[in-house]
């Protein structure tokens, strides 16, 4: 299943904030059509690693290789240009706007006179939602405020997918959801992989990880702590990698 | 309903008209319905109880009286959409009216429309200046514009203190409030508005059909297509019973169309709603939030200046109390009574005109019936409280329907 060239490859990424080493020599690979789960305890460096890829801050050391080419991601716009989209935990949707307006937020289709091209935007929104089999939304013209948590998350994910993105990073997409809505979103995550996107799923919830991911990468105290194929591992093994062997000294603090 | 089968979104079924209206109501999305109902009731009450209220002359009087406030209120809508407030607009309108009056006064007489142009630019500059403090430094808009309220009031008093009121003889300034179109001209205006409206509606229908997205319910579409031109011709017919359509009325309608277009059909307008709804989401989506904020305060300044010119033209003079009285609160109340939320992100440009019509009609009707100003203030205040209460309940309903 892995394609010849990974969509994203991180080699030896290190990042320090002052005297605290948030990341030390971290490697990560994610392929086309693959859902990679990134797991680890609080402070393991998941968010820092993702922000490095999203352009929120730069790594001190290491290489980012995107589709076989070394790239430098200096800001969020660079990441978007490469085709990297991040769906943040707190969604970043505008409640007062409708589904179409949110899908195109900041990237509205317009003509030379800055006039909005509503029919085009509505058509592509409907197509994208249908393509992802998001069928629970009553109308694409209803305000996001009237949607359920799962529907909102679906809109946020669909927005990330719509822009010909190659890599979608989902930060705790099920954290605030109930059981049924979690299932709905996990189905959506799996579908992204089936459609040939590379997906990085950050989660605390091992049930979610085992339901949706193909591979599982464990970080601990800013270092690689194991990589597992979902089909040939168990939750116990992953939990062990996340927690066990906890060193007596905290990384970054000498002595 | 058969036309909807051409739409491709069969996976997203469209509910019936009645279902949607009910869902909107449950979701706290009342739109302009409450203010239109309220205005109708107010007009009916006065029509049966106040002598000479329901006449063509008085309709024109109300239009001219509400024009200045409406201009300010158009700017207020944009500021409220951001979730901000602008307390400086009334005295800002005053200083711009004074500037226009000074520029046409003997001594430094600017010809033709130039005093108006300079005053409008002054309004933009002041608005942008105040907006920069809010957008770039993060000073609360309440404080920045409160400072503006005091400062521009002082500037008016200093400018006019020595010589007292200035008489305005520039006919363009006076025309903004007192020009009436000829009867033929008025009919022509009704014709042009109707043709433009029908053209725009049909154009948008074809655009949506071409893209294969859902189109409006045919009954609603045709209903609006008939109702808007019919209403336009009815109003013009009434105005023509008197002196014809006032230019002030055309200013109200023309700028209503213009600002609605900006708010609803341009990327800028969409970004204003986005910043008002969730500024952090807007920023993450790549919207330049400070730029939007400064532009909105510039619009507020521009419309305050325009209102100031209309108000000065209405009196053919400017006095040291220019921009004082209830102008500020009338303008903000107009936008809020019309249904624009004080909490940002929800509202329409038309709420300014509808709310200003409510305030002007109450003032006019109670005045005709011989009530003193105190009664008028109490009535306006009660309606304002009612409107904001309705908005707050609507918000709570919306929060309940979501999730």
Interface residues (C-beta under 8 A of the other chain):
Chain A: X76 X77 X80 X88 X91 X92 X93 X94 X95 X96 X97 X101 X105 X106 X107 X108 X110 X113 X114 X115 X116 X118 X119 X120 X122 X123 X126 X127 X129 X130 X135 X137 X138 X139 X140 X142 X143 X144 X145 X146 X147 X148 X149
Chain B: X8 X9 X11 X12 X13 X14 X15 X20 X23 X27 X29 X207 X208 X210 X211 X212 X213 X214 X265 X266 X267 X268 X270 X271 X273 X274 X276 X277 X278 X280 X281 X282 X284 X285 X286 X287 X344 X345 X346 X398 X399 X401 X402 X403
